[in-house]
Amino acid sequence: MKEKIYYKVFTKELKSLGLRKNPNILTFIPQKWYYLEKDQIREGVSDFGGIWVCRSIGGANTLTNYMLNKHNIETRAFIVLIDNILYSNSYRLKTNGIYLKEEINLLDTAKNKILYKQ
């Protein structure tokens, strides 16, 4: 069976982005599983209680562009595997655990879009 892949965007230091004023910043390590503690897991749409990932490379690219254009923050993106799905919508999902499988380069695309806007 083919494994599903998802995408996660991080700061250059591999920390979560802290979107929507999330104070719970997590740090990740490539090629290693990261799981939330059981008491930190919340199913459902709430921003708290999970690790959010993009369902598509397009979603990751949009997030990369947003961070660069709105906050002037360069990011890193990875193909990730996930554990359990806690919530899902059309463009992202929340999980209790991820594995950073492979880094992908979305930064050049984001920089080119900034140049195009000027």
Backbone hydrogen bonds, N-H to C=O, Kabsch-Sander energy under -0.5 kcal/mol:
donor,donor_aa,acceptor,acceptor_aa,energy
6,Y,80,V,-2.3
7,Y,54,C,-2.3
8,K,78,F,-2.2
10,F,76,R,-3.2
11,T,15,K,-2.4
12,K,74,E,-0.6
14,L,11,T,-1.9
16,S,26,L,-2.5
21,K,18,G,-0.7
22,N,19,L,-1.3
25,I,23,P,-1.6
28,F,14,L,-2.6
31,Q,100,L,-3.0
32,K,29,I,-0.8
34,Y,98,I,-2.6
36,L,96,N,-2.8
40,Q,37,E,-2.1
41,I,38,K,-1.1
42,R,49,G,-2.3
44,G,86,L,-2.0
51,I,95,T,-3.0
52,W,50,G,-0.6
53,V,93,L,-2.7
54,C,7,Y,-3.6
55,R,91,Y,-1.9
60,A,56,S,-1.7
61,N,57,I,-2.4
62,T,58,G,-2.4
63,L,59,G,-2.1
64,T,60,A,-2.3
65,N,61,N,-2.5
66,Y,62,T,-2.4
67,M,63,L,-2.4
68,L,64,T,-1.9
69,N,65,N,-3.2
70,K,66,Y,-2.7
71,H,66,Y,-0.6
71,H,67,M,-1.0
72,N,68,L,-0.9
73,I,67,M,-2.2
74,E,72,N,-0.5
76,R,10,F,-2.0
77,A,104,I,-0.9
78,F,8,K,-2.3
79,I,102,E,-3.3
80,V,6,Y,-2.9
81,L,99,Y,-2.1
83,D,97,G,-2.0
86,L,84,N,-0.5
86,L,94,K,-3.6
87,Y,94,K,-1.4
89,N,92,R,-2.6
93,L,53,V,-2.2
94,K,87,Y,-2.9
95,T,51,I,-2.1
96,N,84,N,-1.1
98,I,34,Y,-2.1
99,Y,81,L,-2.2
100,L,32,K,-0.9
101,K,79,I,-2.1
101,K,99,Y,-1.0
102,E,79,I,-1.4
104,I,77,A,-2.8
106,L,104,I,-0.8
110,A,106,L,-1.8
111,K,107,L,-2.6
112,N,108,D,-2.1
113,K,109,T,-1.7
114,I,110,A,-1.7
115,L,111,K,-2.0
116,Y,112,N,-2.0
117,K,113,K,-1.6
118,Q,114,I,-1.0
